[in-house]
Amino acid sequence: MNEQAEQALANLLNLAIDGIEGAKAFTEAQLPEVIEQLLMWKMLESLASTLFPFLLFALFATSLLTVLVKIRKSKKSRDGDGCFPYQRNLWWDKNGQSDMAIATTITLLITTFASLFTAAAMANLTWLQILVAPKVYLLEYASKLVS
């Protein structure tokens, strides 16, 4: 009876060792592809989060410029001598002079948003690290996983 138990235990250990060896072989065969896919995913994820603020700023700047062009074209012609009297609006006062307070505010808004979007975009440069030094990124990523 004792001999049968030892033989059954030996068989179970052999099956476990064979399973571990099979998993090891599978892992060794698939590891390069898994690492390549991990690098590609992390790079594209980082690149998307970097480009999004720039695209958002481009949308903001385009819409602001569109509004400014529409405001500027809102002047009305009353006589036929080519003279365009200005209608008071957001950009122009009643004498046809541009309102410097509005111009300064709009310039400050554009500058502030450009700075914020640039800072947000530069906060995540993982894609650049993967492109330039993928082994360093993998070491850092592995150390994050371990800790």
Sequence and secondary structure as in RCSB ss.txt:
>XXXX:A:sequence
MNEQAEQALANLLNLAIDGIEGAKAFTEAQLPEVIEQLLMWKMLESLASTLFPFLLFALFATSLLTVLVKIRKSK
KSRDGDGCFPYQRNLWWDKNGQSDMAIATTITLLITTFASLFTAAAMANLTWLQILVAPKVYLLEYASKLVS
>XXXX:A:secstr
 HHHHHHHHHHHHHHHHHHHHHHHHHHHHHHHHHHHHHHHHHHHHHHHHHHHHHHHHHHHHHHHHHHHHHHHTT 
   SSSS       SSB TTS B HHHHHHHHHHHHHHHHHHHHHHHT  HHHHHHH HHHHHHHHHHHHH 
